[in-house]
Amino acid sequence: MTKNNFSRRRFIETTGAALGGSLIAGPVMSKASAKSKKRKSSGKMKVAVVGMGVRGVGMYGRTLVRNYGDHLDLVGICDTNPGRLRYADSYVGAGCPTFSNLDEMLEKTNPDRLVVTTWDWEHHNCIIAGLQHGVDVVCEKPLTIDEDKCQQIIDADKKYDNDIYVTFNYRYPPHRAKVKELLMDGAIGDIRTVDFHWNISHAHQMRYMQRWHGESQRGGTLWVHKNTHHFDMINWFLDSDPVEVYAHDALEIFGSNGPFRSTNCRNCPHADNCDYYWDINANDHLRQMYADNEHYDGYIRDNCVFRHNIDSHDKHSALIKYANNAFLNYSLTSDTDHSGYWIAFNGTKGRLEGREGGWSGPDGHQEWIYTPLGREPRKITVDFTEGGHWGGDPIMLDKLFKDPDMADPLHQSAGTRDGVMSVLAGIAARKSAASGKPVRIADLTSLKPHAKRPDELI
Ligand SMILES: NC(=O)c1ccc[n+]([C@@H]2O[C@H](COP(=O)([O-])OP(=O)(O)OC[C@H]3O[C@@H](n4cnc5c(N)ncnc54)[C@H](O)[C@@H]3O)[C@@H](O)[C@H]2O)c1
């Protein structure tokens, strides 16, 4: 048993006892985990990864080889950029075959699971190819970027037998699991409203705008690329679907707003005056992965943040009505000094609120303020655990690759419907901001909102 696995189980047992043990029911078997029992190979899981960028080689490739070798074999890696693929081969160190074509990899390696870490606008093609080859698919967020691609994924999921898992690692940090547990236990009654406000720091936003994330045709704007995490958190916390979205957004800092522009940072005559100058060559890993291979496909990692084709926004605000009648007041403000968020749940029996000030947080723990109706506020403290994304990544990887049948009492495992609903909230916001009108989720795909989220694709 790993440290993180142990910490999480102990955490759930401890907090469950404090809440009367109401959540320590037996394992909740999702549709996904039920179907995953149809693994083609016995013994170790056979895993292939498509998309050998920073996420594919780090969070999956090398981590799977180093930390999950007792449970799986990495049987193939794939990338359309031959130089990046060569670098990935040496960095990941699996010694497995490499492929530039996904179908060929699926045919030759016959994996149990395909991990999709390609560009967002390619996810649907890779997911559908995986399902067609009879493979379970683990897809990075966002599931996809527009409603037509959502529908293609829904149709393929219904048609083929295998499963899609969406890697919503934001559900897994122990301090968020604690909130889910309190809400599921009815600590604040029925939730009436949620206030949720997120800030992205200067450095983080700059990395988005330097890449494809700044272009709506590729990343779906941050309404989808980034906010899929946030909308999924709320869908999951509320256990309900969004119904209608009204939103505003703006692009005030990047793109054509800039005072000057050039091709990319490395060649820029404005480097000394630009607040967004970044030297990719100072980072060997990123240079070898991206800069050294851009002649193959023209993928520039240090693009100018003031290029004219940036149309992703840097200021977002939305009001979302949920099927269970809860209202969400949401904002995402980019390029601030602050990185983190503030969230508050107002319920019929009390209030729960918290603030996260960055990636690590104060003194290695997270505080929540819990105020039962008519009583004094009290602090609930949860320790951070080791690992990326506030300790959530290793817990999620354990569930996906080490023990897929691990009990899931907090419903942290996410599938197609979760992926689609989180993306649709962002797509609806994007459309609402563009049209000035509210947008109904039910008008976007065949999925209809439910007051309590079902497992099936209905
Ligand atoms: N959950 C999280 O917190 C988190 C964090 C970072 C990234 N991500 C997601 O991971 C994914 C990858 O992110 P990244 O930063 O590594 O991106 P990236 O652009 O650096 O890398 C993507 C790679 O995919 C390859 N590729 C694209 N389409 C392909 C195809 N059809 N077949 C084969 N290869 C293809 C590209 O050549 C590139 O090497 C994105 O969807 C992103 O949203 C999630």
The ligand as a Gaussian input file, in Angstrom:
#p B3LYP/6-31G(d) Opt

LIG

0 1
 N       -5.550000      17.649000     -15.607000
 C       -4.652000      18.617000     -15.610000
 O       -4.473000      19.259000     -14.604000
 C       -3.837000      18.876000     -16.866000
 C       -2.628000      19.582000     -16.789000
 C       -1.915000      19.789000     -17.968000
 C       -2.418000      19.355000     -19.189000
 N       -3.608000      18.689000     -19.232000
 C       -4.160000      18.224000     -20.527000
 O       -3.268000      17.289000     -21.112000
 C       -3.300000      17.399000     -22.536000
 C       -1.868000      17.584000     -23.060000
 O       -1.331000      18.777000     -22.518000
 P        0.182000      19.196000     -22.872000
 O        0.461000      20.429000     -22.094000
 O        1.092000      18.039000     -22.725000
 O        0.011000      19.534000     -24.430000
 P        1.151000      19.678000     -25.562000
 O        0.612000      20.538000     -26.618000
 O        2.413000      20.064000     -24.931000
 O        1.334000      18.184000     -26.086000
 C        0.364000      17.509000     -26.866000
 C        1.099000      16.473000     -27.700000
 O        0.128000      15.719000     -28.441000
 C        0.649000      15.486000     -29.758000
 N       -0.510000      15.220000     -30.614000
 C       -1.533000      16.076000     -30.896000
 N       -2.469000      15.460000     -31.633000
 C       -2.040000      14.175000     -31.831000
 C       -2.577000      13.035000     -32.483000
 N       -3.764000      13.078000     -33.103000
 N       -1.871000      11.879000     -32.476000
 C       -0.673000      11.814000     -31.862000
 N       -0.121000      12.864000     -31.192000
 C       -0.795000      14.024000     -31.184000
 C        1.405000      16.769000     -30.097000
 O        2.358000      16.598000     -31.090000
 C        2.042000      17.085000     -28.732000
 O        3.300000      16.474000     -28.589000
 C       -4.224000      18.581000     -22.863000
 O       -5.494000      18.086000     -23.213000
 C       -4.315000      19.347000     -21.553000
 O       -5.545000      19.991000     -21.375000
 C       -4.312000      18.437000     -18.093000

